[in-house]
Amino acid sequence: MMKGWSAVYYRELLILRRKLSRLIASMSVSPLLFLIAFGYAMGKEMNIQGHTYMEFLIPGLVAMSSMTQAFAIASEINVARFYWHIFEEFQAAPISNMAYITGEVLAGMTRAMLSVVVILILGMLFGVTLSYNPLFWLAIFLNSFVFASLAVGMAMLVKSHADQAMLTSFVITPMAFLGGTFFPMDRLPDWAQNILFFIPLTHASKAIRAAAFGKQPDIFSYLLLAVMGCTFFFIALNCVNRARD
Amino acid sequence: MIRIENLNKYYKSIHALKGVTLHVAEGELFAYLGPNGAGKTTTIRILNGLTTLSSGNAYLNGFNIETHKLQAKQQSGLVPQSANLDQELTVFENLDVHGRLFGMPAKKRVEKIHELLEYVDMADRKDSLTKHLSGGLKRRVMVARALVHSPKILFLDEPTVGLDANIRRRIWGLVKKIQQNGTTIFLTTHYIEEAEFLAQRVSFLDKGAIVAVDMPQNLMRRIGTWAIDRITDNQMETVYFKTREDANKYIGGQKESFTLRRVNLEDAFLSLTGKKVL
């Protein structure tokens, strides 16, 4: 059932290794700009939930970056599928759909974890060190699982690379700005809060921020992310055969 | 080794394969010949699990491709029409990933890859990124990759399309060598001379249906041994003859220019389908 997942994952790691320096550079640009533009511009005087804005921002950037980088595996799959036709190599191999999806989701999660490490290092360079405890990492793990699974499922459904770019613009970009990344959710009107409650990034930001501030995160956020991740994973699993024809 | 029974494939309202039935014996080099759009690639894609069949059955080394998918895939290696190498990986890494996908243990995998790179004369390029290779070299890497897990059947989908004559001949030599080592080869091509040179048996596929299956010489013998091409009213007409003497007699009465030549597979295809293999 699972035989071959490591081969799929290994291939992604080889590609990741080959692009590592470029990838780290691109993973650093946006967070660096946000830290400079928002972190410095808002000043140390600005206080949110008892923390400086820079301290508030770092967990939000961690949530956002783990989401975007996990979701970026969709682009890798699409390049391999539409331009290089590597998907055919996987389909002709004696591996199950489950093994294929597992390998790709893990690759997306690995990219996400790498981007988090980049942000934490940047944060340290800006003098911000928070509590990076197991609950902090668990929330990141679940967040990346949700978005890597969503990405793999969408990569199986889209018919072109342009479709994928459109999905990113309509799904990921709004979430990145509205999911509690840059500002506290409680400052939004109730109707907006009610809508944003259904966005996984909202729960990831909440959990990551609470854990990073040494508080007890809401267990519901973890459960919700786990359920969403499993749901997207099984949807992705059922989409593989649709990508074949 | 390969058994296909009444295979049908529909793409919405298009009937792409119409009841294809075939049997390819162990160790045979079989050519699947037809014009573009005849259904050659569709057949290969179905047999390799890249697309689903609409009805019928197919078996690779006794394993049903629908009910025993993974075992069936283990029996075959595929060299697809378009280059599908990982451009960011080296030659060795491409073969290594393939071996891992087929569950080969590390030691055996590495040994086999080195052996195959020698076999296709690419040992000195093992650390080259595949994006830096020429079309012919890429094709050789694809052949080597398809052989890493020692498949019993090798599917070659238009293996020499887009390659120049020299490289094409070199690939033919490689294909012959693979077959001589006991691998069953299923080759699709629209190059008549490729099928004539390589195949022990040939099938003609036209509009998704098989119109003939036989040894190349038998297919050609059906229409004669000699052919005369002559141009009349700006149209080329070909006349076939059983013997050279019959052809000579015909030439004696001709006023237009003509060419006398031996019958080839193209003639056989033309006489059976009314069209050229393009």
Interface residues (C-beta under 8 A of the other chain):
Chain A: K3 G4 S6 A7 V8 Y10 R11 L14 I15 R18 K19 A80 W84 H85 I86 E88 E89 F90 Q91 A92 A93 P94 I95 S96 N241 R244 D245
Chain B: Y11 N48 G49 L50 T51 T52 K69 L70 Q71 K73 Q74 S76 L78 P80 S82 A83 N84 L85 D86 Q87 E88 L89 E93 V97 H98 R100 L101 F102 G103
